[in-house]
Amino acid sequence: MPTALITGVTGQDGSYLAEHLLSLGYTVYGLVRGQANPKRPLIESMLPDVKLVEGDLLDQTSLINVVQQTQPDEVYNLGAISFVPLSWNQAELTAEITGLGVLRLLEAIRLVAGASPSRPQSERTIKFYQASSSEMFGKAREMPQTEQTPFYPRSPYGVAKVYGHHITVNYRESYGIFACSGILFNHESPRRGLEFVTRKISLGAARIKLGKQKELVMGNMDSKRDWGFAGDYVRAMHLMLQQPEPDDYVVSTGEAHSPWEFADLAFKVVGLNAKDHIRIDSQFIRPAEVDYLLGDPSKAREKLGWQPSVTFSELVQMMVESDLQQESKAS
Ligand code: NAP
């Protein structure tokens, strides 16, 4: 049975990917950082079959040791500072983790697997998935965005992801590593971090309905994003590593919606009107905005046979209902 190593296992995608790989019979290792990571007990209780190993994308030696110790067939690099607004406040750390962290992990794979361009495909033992992002398109040069669309990142996060993307392609071409980059558009779920716009809205709608919160204070509600369900997107990650040749793929729904549309649906789920409960505050506006992202998932559909199973309105409903349930239980 194959073995996988996941960085970012304590994050939204990490937990869905671990579940998916376990269901396929994989042995799954998850990288956790820090000496008392508060999310560790959560992952231990939610996914008891995941074997946790210690390491940090900031620490080269720890990554070499972990790859050596776990001997994975597949490595999924989901670890990152992933919240765009934070990347302006901690731009250097974002570059280190989200950007250079990819290089460190690729180096660990290269050293442990002894990758070289002259090795035949069958001997290239460790496959690598990099979590690239639609934020690399930023001020998008064309609509919709494909694997060929030039990058124009608009945040330190987007810039770091562009580095991660290019170094993944470079290690594929330089050392023959089976390395794939998934250019994933926004994907959400009830496990999305509370700081992200969709979860802020779904939780806000639930709490306002239950009388636990008076209003929801938001930033830019007019940008447009291509939102899918995280559970669908992790299937695409795995499929990329099962192809005969490594490649890069856009993963998206092909539909764009604004936070207002998300909020209208979310408040409707709880029988309220979003406009009555949302206040806009300019302190939440980003220094440089990304106005419109829309992905063209044709290549993933045709080559991977991948398609999303959850619609936009189903996603909103799933998130609000989950938050309602959790908030009803909490005091
Ligand atoms: P997330 O929930 O924010 O999870 C990020 C993960 O990275 C956490 O497990 C975090 O661990 C880990 N991490 C942070 N710093 C680290 C370090 N120094 N060393 C090792 N791990 C570290 O993100 P997500 O939504 O699951 O996204 C997964 C990946 O896909 C990220 O790379 C993200 O940038 C990318 N992506 C996400 C989307 C999306 O819409 N969700 C779209 C495109 C690309 P701790 O628990 O220790 O903090």
Boltz pocket constraint, residues with backbone or C-beta under 6 A from the ligand:
constraints:
  - pocket:
      binder: B
      contacts: [[A, 7], [A, 8], [A, 9], [A, 10], [A, 11], [A, 12], [A, 13], [A, 14], [A, 31], [A, 32], [A, 33], [A, 34], [A, 37], [A, 39], [A, 55], [A, 56], [A, 57], [A, 58], [A, 77], [A, 78], [A, 79], [A, 80], [A, 81], [A, 82], [A, 83], [A, 97], [A, 131], [A, 132], [A, 133], [A, 134], [A, 182], [A, 183], [A, 184], [A, 185], [A, 186], [A, 187], [A, 188], [A, 191], [A, 193]]
      max_distance: 6.0
